[in-house]
Amino acid sequence: LTSNTKHIPYRNHALTTLMSDSIGGTAKTVMIVCCSPSDYNTTESINALSFAKRCKNVKNMASVSPAQAAAQVQALKQELARLKKSNTNKANRPGDRRH
């Protein structure tokens, strides 16, 4: 970003890097672009709109392997069972005044 090049490639832009998890894929992303009607901000407004348009045109094919999804579901079920057991143990303690 500090070099004297006039064009910063889309994929190497600092903002794109920050937003990499949100642009494309299965995420829903809202981009708000601030534009100014002032003559001295014309270039910046055009650049911002151009960046937003490039982001809008990004199409990613997000996919999750069935094995990975099944493993994640199993892990979540185990965690839920552990939490339910922990909650039951806390409720059955002698001297518990929450009842």
N, C-alpha and C positions, 0 to 999 in steps of 0.2 A: 503493500500500500504506500510505502514511502518512496518508491522509485519514480522516475520521471515519465513513466508510460502514461499515455492518455486513456487507454482502455483497460479496465480491470475485468478480467474474465468472470463470467457469472459464478462459476463454481469456486473461484478463489476470492470472492468478495467476503469481507469480514461479517457483514450482516447475514449473508447466506450461511456462513459457518455457524453463527449463533442460532439461526432458525432451521438448521438442517433436519432436526427431528420433526419439525412442524410442516415443512413444505413438502407437499405430495404425500404419497402413502395413504394410510387410512385416517390420518388426522384431519380434523376440520380446523382451518386456520383463517383468521380474519386479519387483513392487512389494512391499516389506516394510513393513508398517504396525505401528508400536509402540503398543500399547494398554496402559493401566494399570488394574488393578482398584480403585485408590484413588478415593474419592469426589471428591477435589479435582481429579482428572484426567479426570473423566467428559466434560466438554465438549470437551477437546482430543482424547480418544480418539474421540468421535463425529465430530468434524470430520475427523480423519485417515481414518476408515473411509468417511466420505461422499466425501472426495476420491478415495480409491482406487476406490470404486464408480463415480464419474463417469469416471475414467480407463479403467476396464474397459469401460464402455459406448461409448467412442469407437470409431467405425468409419470408417476412411479407405480410399479406393480408390486404392492406389498403382499407377501405371502407368508403363511405360517405353516410349517410342516405339521401334518396330523400327529406325528409322534411327539413333537414338541408341545403342541396344544394339549394332548392327553397327559403328558407329564406335568404340565402346569396345573391342569385341573386336579390331578391326583394330589399334588403338593398342597393346593388350596383346601381340598377336602380334609387332608391330614391336619392342617393348621386349624381348621374350623373345629374338628373333633377335639384337638388339644385345648383350644380355648373354651369349648363347652365344658370339658372335664374340669378345667381350672376354675371356671365360674361356679360349677356345681360344688366343688370342694370348698370354695370360699363361703358359699351360702350355707353349708352344713356345719360350719365351725361352731363349737359351743360358745355361748356368750355373744353371738352375733345379734345385734339389736335392729337389724334392718327389716325384720319380719313384722 
